[in-house]
Every structure is written in structure tokens, then in C-alpha cells.
Amino acid sequence: MFHTVGWLKALQRTYGYEPVVYTTSSPTSDLKDAVVFCRVNSWLTGRRLVSLPFSDHCDPLCDSVENEEFLNNYLQTELVRQKWKYIETRPKTGNLGRRGEPSSFLPAANYFLHTLDLRGDLKDVFQSLDNDSVRRRIQRAERAGLIERCGRSDDLLSSFYDLFVMTRSRHHIPPSPYSWFRNLIHFQGDALEIRVAYYDEKPIAAIVTLRFRDTVYYKYGCSDARFNRLGAMPWLLWRAIEAAVLSGAVEFDMGRTEEGNTGLLEFKNHWVSQPTQLTYWKFPGPLVHGPAEDWKLKMGKRVFEHMPCRLLPIVGRLLYAHIG
């Protein structure tokens, strides 16, 4: 999904990032490998090469370890020539630091990645989920008579974004700009679905999923906390999983989770009890976040905590292009 033209065009249209691909293939031959990046040119956070901004993971498209190493080494020389601040890669698999030279890419951040295996009977998939935290909450939502509406209409997007701003405000985080979701809908088309849960005609939870071939990606979720007792979020996720299984999907990617986000990590562990490690790599880069980076993150969150909620979307529109 994160390699697709639609995703890259949405990044470019929303944030002004320039997509670029590096390959060992000659101009006159078939494309046999590639590493996809976006050039991020920010006066606030510096010029850098990222694969890819706002993407949970983005594997190098290389069958050969030798070619991948060649591209990594070439990019390191380009960093000096282009005066980039750093290069960041977000492979779903791989171990760049162990394969490269001592001055090569270093781990910059660690996450957990939850992927639910959809192969097999739908009943077996349901039984694999945690009973108390997932299955019973799904059943509670069904007893409450929640209604789901699914699609890409302006009304659904508006309902989703209102809940998204509400949720981000609750966590003292500026929301992604509205234009990002408009552009995703425009460039992803049928690959994107918004699902909204209604209780007495009131939207109380929503999710956004994307699909590429036989994998469905859960990318965004939000809810009105006053109705959490109804289990709308687990119910919507299960509805998306049901639709994925019935349409032939074999994997449900629940996205990355920060190691320190214990609440979200616990929620996803009830769906996938054995997540995989996801490591982001930088050149040049420190070993994970140091005290300076932690201090900056804490200060930023403290500022947002005291900011009026109505200002957070404005901050999001101004800030997100600098942090991809």
C-alpha cells in the first residue's frame, strides 16, 4: 500500500513532499529493484530523505542483499552531496545495521507491528481474539443496536474527522489536516473505506482502512469516549475483518504502535498476542531516542495539553508537513 502511486500522490498533494526512487536498473532495462523515498524540505526540521513519511513501514523492493547494500552505500554518499540532514528507512523486515559498514544506518526508533492472519474459517479468526476485551465487546455492540455506514462520501468523512479531532484532542495531539484524508480518498479510490458506527443516529466511532491486493490496513481509528462502554471500536474493526475475509484477504495489518503507548499496545495485543518488532533506521543516526529527543517530545506534548482544542487542527495543518 505504501509503495503505491496513490499513496505517494496524496503525500505530495497534501505536504509538498517530492517522491523519488533509487534503483540499480539502467534507464533502458526493466525495473528489477527500487527503494522509494520522499524528499522532505523543511525550514523547521531540515532537509532529509524518508522512506516513507506517515507510512507505518516501507520495505526496499530488492531481492538481492547485495543490491540493497549497494543502494544504501550510494545514498550515504548522496547525503553529503545533497546536504541532507539524514536518511530514514522504515523496512518491515531487514536488519540494516548488521549488514552495513560501521558508519551505516543505525536503529532510530522501535515499534510493534500487529498483523492478524485471516487465512482459514471466519469463526476460527473470531475465536482467536481475546474473549473479554474483544469478543464480548463486539457482542455488546451488536446488542446495543449500533448501525454501521461504510463508504467514502463527504458525510462519512465529516463524521470521521469530527471524531478524529475529538480523539486527538483527548490525547493532546494535533490532528492530521483534513486535506490529507480528502487526498487519500481522491487518489486511493475504492482501496479506501471509512466505517462509522452510529448510536441513535449519532456517530460515536470511526475507522479508516486501506487495501492493497490481499492485505487490508487499519490506518486510523477514533471514537467519542462517552460511548466506549458500547464497544463500537472493536465492533467496527471486526466488521472490517469480516469484509476482508469474505473478499479473500489473507492479512489484516493493524499498523505500528510505539513501545511506550501502553494503552494502544494492550488494545492491539488482545487482537494479535504476538506482534513483531518494527525498527526504523537512520543514517547518520543515534541509537534510539536519547534524552534530548525525549525532552523535546515531552515539552511538545505539554504545550498541546494547555492549548485550546479548537486550535489543535490549525496547528496540525501548519506542523505536519515538517514532521513526516
C-alpha positions as CSV (number, residue, x, y, z in Angstrom):
1,M,0.0,0.0,0.0
2,F,2.7,2.5,1.0
3,H,4.5,1.9,-2.3
4,T,1.5,2.8,-4.5
5,V,1.2,5.8,-6.7
6,G,-2.0,6.8,-4.9
7,W,-0.3,7.0,-1.5
8,L,2.7,8.9,-3.0
9,K,0.4,11.4,-4.8
10,A,-1.6,12.0,-1.6
11,L,1.7,12.7,0.3
12,Q,2.8,15.1,-2.5
13,R,-0.5,16.9,-2.8
14,T,-1.0,17.4,1.0
15,Y,2.5,18.1,2.2
16,G,4.5,19.0,-0.8
17,Y,6.9,16.0,-0.5
18,E,8.7,15.0,-3.7
19,P,8.6,11.2,-4.3
20,V,11.9,9.8,-5.7
21,V,13.0,6.2,-6.4
22,Y,16.6,4.8,-6.4
23,T,17.4,1.7,-8.4
24,T,20.4,-0.3,-9.7
25,S,18.5,-0.8,-13.0
26,S,19.7,1.1,-16.1
27,P,17.4,3.5,-17.9
28,T,16.9,1.1,-20.8
29,S,16.2,-2.1,-18.8
30,D,13.3,-3.4,-16.8
31,L,13.0,-2.2,-13.3
32,K,14.4,-5.0,-11.1
33,D,14.7,-3.3,-7.7
34,A,13.8,0.0,-6.1
35,V,13.9,2.0,-2.8
36,V,11.1,4.5,-2.6
37,F,11.6,7.8,-0.7
38,C,10.1,11.3,-0.3
39,R,12.3,14.4,-0.2
40,V,11.2,16.4,2.8
41,N,12.4,20.1,2.6
42,S,11.6,21.8,5.9
43,W,13.0,25.1,7.2
44,L,11.9,23.9,10.7
45,T,13.2,20.3,10.8
46,G,15.7,20.2,8.0
47,R,16.1,18.6,4.5
48,R,16.0,14.8,4.6
49,L,15.1,11.7,2.7
50,V,12.4,9.5,4.3
51,S,11.0,6.1,3.2
52,L,8.2,7.0,3.7
53,P,6.6,9.8,5.7
54,F,3.4,8.9,7.6
55,S,3.8,5.3,6.5
56,D,4.0,2.5,9.1
57,H,6.5,0.6,7.0
58,C,8.1,0.6,3.5
59,D,10.3,-2.3,2.5
60,P,13.1,-1.8,0.0
61,L,11.9,-3.7,-3.2
62,C,15.1,-5.7,-3.5
63,D,15.5,-9.4,-4.0
64,S,19.3,-9.2,-3.7
65,V,21.0,-8.2,-0.4
66,E,24.0,-7.1,-2.5
67,N,21.9,-4.6,-4.5
68,E,20.2,-3.3,-1.3
69,E,23.6,-2.7,0.3
70,F,24.8,-1.0,-2.9
71,L,21.9,1.4,-2.8
72,N,22.4,2.1,0.9
73,N,26.0,2.9,0.3
74,Y,25.2,5.1,-2.7
75,L,22.6,7.0,-0.6
76,Q,25.2,7.7,2.1
77,T,27.4,9.4,-0.4
78,E,24.4,11.3,-1.7
79,L,23.6,12.6,1.8
80,V,26.9,14.6,1.7
81,R,26.4,15.8,-1.8
82,Q,22.8,16.8,-1.4
83,K,23.4,18.2,2.2
84,W,20.6,16.2,3.7
85,K,20.3,16.1,7.5
86,Y,19.7,12.4,7.5
87,I,18.2,9.4,5.6
88,E,15.5,7.4,7.2
89,T,14.2,3.9,6.2
90,R,11.2,2.0,7.6
91,P,11.5,-1.6,6.5
92,K,9.0,-4.1,7.7
93,T,11.8,-6.7,7.6
94,G,15.6,-6.4,7.5
95,N,18.5,-5.6,9.7
96,L,20.3,-2.7,8.0
97,G,22.7,-2.0,10.9
98,R,24.2,-5.6,11.0
99,R,24.7,-5.8,7.2
100,G,26.3,-2.5,6.6
101,E,29.6,-0.9,7.5
102,P,30.3,0.5,11.0
103,S,29.2,4.0,9.8
104,S,26.0,2.7,8.1
105,F,22.3,3.0,9.2
106,L,21.6,2.8,12.9
107,P,18.3,2.0,14.7
108,A,16.4,5.2,15.4
109,A,13.1,4.1,16.8
110,N,11.4,0.8,17.8
111,Y,7.7,-0.1,17.4
112,F,5.4,-3.1,17.5
113,L,3.6,-4.3,14.4
114,H,0.3,-6.3,14.8
115,T,-0.8,-8.3,11.8
116,L,-3.8,-10.7,12.1
117,D,-3.8,-13.8,9.9
118,L,-7.1,-14.1,8.1
119,R,-6.5,-17.5,6.5
120,G,-9.0,-20.1,7.5
121,D,-12.6,-20.0,8.6
122,L,-14.1,-16.7,9.8
123,K,-15.3,-18.5,13.0
124,D,-11.7,-19.5,13.8
125,V,-10.5,-16.0,13.3
126,F,-13.1,-14.8,15.8
127,Q,-12.2,-17.4,18.3
128,S,-8.6,-16.4,18.2
129,L,-9.4,-13.0,19.6
130,D,-9.4,-12.2,23.3
131,N,-12.7,-13.2,24.9
132,D,-13.2,-10.5,27.5
133,S,-11.7,-7.5,25.7
134,V,-12.7,-8.2,22.1
135,R,-15.4,-10.9,21.6
136,R,-17.7,-9.8,24.4
137,R,-17.4,-6.1,23.4
138,I,-18.3,-7.0,19.8
139,Q,-21.4,-8.9,21.1
140,R,-22.2,-5.9,23.4
141,A,-22.2,-3.6,20.4
142,E,-24.5,-5.9,18.5
143,R,-27.0,-6.0,21.4
144,A,-26.8,-2.2,21.6
145,G,-28.2,-2.0,18.0
146,L,-25.3,0.0,16.6
147,I,-25.6,0.9,12.9
148,E,-22.6,0.9,10.5
149,R,-22.3,3.1,7.4
150,C,-19.4,2.4,5.1
151,G,-18.0,4.3,2.1
152,R,-16.1,7.5,1.0
153,S,-18.9,10.1,1.0
154,D,-18.4,13.7,2.2
155,D,-20.8,13.0,5.1
156,L,-18.8,10.0,6.3
157,L,-15.6,11.9,6.0
158,S,-17.0,14.7,8.0
159,S,-18.3,12.4,10.7
160,F,-14.9,10.6,10.8
161,Y,-12.9,13.8,11.0
162,D,-15.0,15.3,13.8
163,L,-14.4,12.1,15.9
164,F,-10.7,12.2,14.8
165,V,-10.2,15.7,16.1
166,M,-12.1,14.8,19.3
167,T,-9.8,11.8,19.9
168,R,-6.6,13.6,19.1
169,S,-7.6,16.5,21.4
170,R,-8.3,13.9,24.2
171,H,-4.7,12.8,23.8
172,H,-3.3,16.3,23.4
173,I,-2.1,15.7,19.8
174,P,-2.8,17.9,16.8
175,P,-4.8,16.0,14.1
176,S,-3.6,15.4,10.6
177,P,-5.1,18.0,8.2
178,Y,-8.5,17.4,6.7
179,S,-6.9,17.8,3.3
180,W,-4.8,14.6,3.9
181,F,-7.9,12.5,4.1
182,R,-9.6,14.2,1.1
183,N,-6.5,13.5,-0.9
184,L,-6.3,9.9,0.2
185,I,-9.9,9.4,-0.9
186,H,-9.2,11.1,-4.2
187,F,-6.1,9.1,-5.0
188,Q,-6.9,5.7,-3.4
189,G,-10.5,5.4,-4.6
190,D,-12.0,2.0,-3.9
191,A,-9.0,0.9,-1.9
192,L,-10.1,3.2,1.0
193,E,-13.1,2.7,3.2
194,I,-14.5,4.8,6.0
195,R,-16.6,2.9,8.5
196,V,-18.7,4.9,11.0
197,A,-20.7,3.4,13.9
198,Y,-23.9,5.2,14.9
199,Y,-25.9,5.0,18.1
200,D,-29.3,6.7,18.0
201,E,-28.2,8.3,14.7
202,K,-25.2,9.8,16.5
203,P,-21.7,9.0,15.2
204,I,-19.7,7.5,18.1
205,A,-16.7,5.8,16.4
206,A,-15.0,5.5,13.1
207,I,-12.1,3.8,11.3
208,V,-10.3,4.2,8.0
209,T,-8.9,1.1,6.2
210,L,-6.9,0.7,3.0
211,R,-6.5,-2.3,0.8
212,F,-3.7,-3.5,-1.4
213,R,-4.1,-6.9,-3.1
214,D,-4.8,-9.4,-0.3
215,T,-3.9,-7.2,2.7
216,V,-6.2,-4.8,4.5
217,Y,-4.6,-2.0,6.5
218,Y,-6.2,-0.4,9.6
219,K,-4.8,3.1,9.4
220,Y,-6.9,5.4,11.6
221,G,-9.4,5.0,14.4
222,C,-11.3,7.4,16.6
223,S,-14.2,7.5,19.0
224,D,-16.4,9.5,21.3
225,A,-15.2,8.3,24.8
226,R,-18.6,8.9,26.3
227,F,-19.8,5.8,24.4
228,N,-16.8,3.5,24.9
229,R,-19.0,1.2,27.0
230,L,-20.9,0.1,23.9
231,G,-17.8,-1.4,22.3
232,A,-18.1,0.4,19.0
233,M,-14.4,0.4,18.1
234,P,-13.9,-3.4,18.4
235,W,-17.2,-3.9,16.6
236,L,-16.1,-1.7,13.6
237,L,-12.7,-3.5,13.4
238,W,-14.5,-6.8,13.4
239,R,-16.8,-5.6,10.7
240,A,-13.8,-4.6,8.6
241,I,-12.2,-8.0,9.3
242,E,-15.3,-9.8,8.3
243,A,-15.5,-7.9,5.0
244,A,-11.8,-8.6,4.4
245,V,-12.1,-12.4,4.9
246,L,-15.2,-12.6,2.7
247,S,-13.4,-10.7,-0.1
248,G,-10.4,-13.0,0.0
249,A,-7.9,-11.0,2.1
250,V,-5.3,-13.1,4.0
251,E,-3.9,-10.4,6.3
252,F,-5.2,-7.5,8.4
253,D,-2.4,-5.1,9.2
254,M,-3.2,-3.1,12.4
255,G,-0.2,-0.8,12.0
256,R,2.6,0.3,14.2
257,T,2.5,1.0,17.9
258,E,5.1,2.9,19.9
259,E,6.7,0.9,22.7
260,G,5.7,3.5,25.3
261,N,2.0,3.7,24.2
262,T,0.8,1.0,26.7
263,G,-2.9,1.7,26.3
264,L,-2.9,1.1,22.5
265,L,-0.4,-1.7,22.8
266,E,-2.7,-3.5,25.2
267,F,-5.7,-3.0,23.0
268,K,-3.9,-4.4,19.9
269,N,-2.4,-7.3,21.9
270,H,-6.0,-8.5,22.5
271,W,-6.3,-9.0,18.7
272,V,-2.8,-10.2,18.0
273,S,-1.0,-11.6,21.0
274,Q,2.4,-11.9,19.3
275,P,3.3,-8.7,17.5
276,T,6.6,-8.4,15.5
277,Q,9.3,-5.8,16.1
278,L,9.4,-2.9,13.7
279,T,12.6,-0.8,13.6
280,Y,13.2,2.5,11.8
281,W,16.8,3.2,10.7
282,K,18.7,6.4,10.1
283,F,22.0,7.5,8.6
284,P,23.6,9.1,10.4
285,G,21.6,8.3,13.5
286,P,21.7,7.8,17.3
287,L,20.8,4.5,19.0
288,V,17.1,5.1,19.6
289,H,15.9,8.3,21.2
290,G,18.3,10.0,23.5
291,P,17.4,12.3,26.5
292,A,17.4,15.3,24.2
293,E,14.7,13.8,21.9
294,D,12.6,12.6,24.9
295,W,12.7,16.1,26.4
296,K,11.6,17.7,23.1
297,L,8.7,15.3,22.9
298,K,7.6,15.9,26.5
299,M,7.8,19.7,26.0
300,G,5.7,19.5,22.8
301,K,3.0,17.4,24.5
302,R,3.0,19.8,27.5
303,V,2.3,22.8,25.2
304,F,-0.5,20.9,23.4
305,E,-2.1,19.9,26.7
306,H,-2.6,23.6,27.5
307,M,-3.7,24.6,24.1
308,P,-7.5,25.2,23.4
309,C,-8.9,22.2,21.5
310,R,-10.2,24.5,18.7
311,L,-6.6,25.5,17.9
312,L,-5.2,21.9,17.5
313,P,-6.5,21.4,13.9
314,I,-4.8,24.7,12.9
315,V,-1.6,23.6,14.5
316,G,-1.9,20.3,12.7
317,R,-2.3,22.0,9.3
318,L,0.9,24.0,10.0
319,L,3.0,21.4,11.7
320,Y,2.5,18.0,9.9
321,A,4.5,18.9,6.7
322,H,7.5,19.4,8.9
323,I,7.3,16.1,10.9
324,G,6.7,13.5,8.2
